[in-house]
């Protein structure tokens, strides 16, 4: 059942990925030619990486649609801003470059703003906070970082977790780091014993563990909190409008409702 979920998700993901190269990308680019005469621009294309429940994912038992907290928030915000939202799935690794190149209008994917990324995109105010967990097989006895001596740690390519994994390898001897494009691939590698551990954000890790009873998650000492924000092209006037809309949604209690819906404590 859970395996089916992962494979189905992976299949849908690669399908939508294959499909997005020409069509939707072109739509966004075309639209962006009238970016500065924003008035008649009715659709905003949001890029995301739908492998990150509860932020963005596909539940094939329900539909092929991308759902999650980020999607609900983006819908509400863009509606307030007077736009329609179109969601496009891509690999996490391509999101910031796609925003930078105006191939998509913005991205929400549980993205953590940092200095390096902020050099190439503009971030909105932060809308959530998480920190990193470690996923291992259930029988892996993880108490402290040193228990990872000589182990293989995985993370999503170009994610903050890749940096976290590398930081661990700098501290603990014999740790090697491997990356994969999509989170379900990382989960499979741990299940198959090809990776000993992966670094993943708390609530996302809890979700994957819930689906995979042979895995567990553990807290990692000394990691920083991770904020979440939407990324827009540098200089975009939409950032201000976006922040304003989020603030209104916060004040009206809408965001709390979305959080209660998606970030459920089990
Ligand atoms: N917060 C992390 C980062 O910004 C990971 C986000 C991964 N998101 C995803 N949809 N897979 O690097």
Boltz pocket constraint, residues with backbone or C-beta under 6 A from the ligand:
constraints:
  - pocket:
      binder: B
      contacts: [[A, 48], [A, 49], [A, 50], [A, 51], [A, 52], [A, 55], [A, 56], [A, 92], [A, 109], [A, 110], [A, 111], [A, 112], [A, 113], [A, 156], [A, 158], [A, 159], [A, 160], [A, 161], [A, 183], [A, 201], [A, 226], [A, 227]]
      max_distance: 6.0
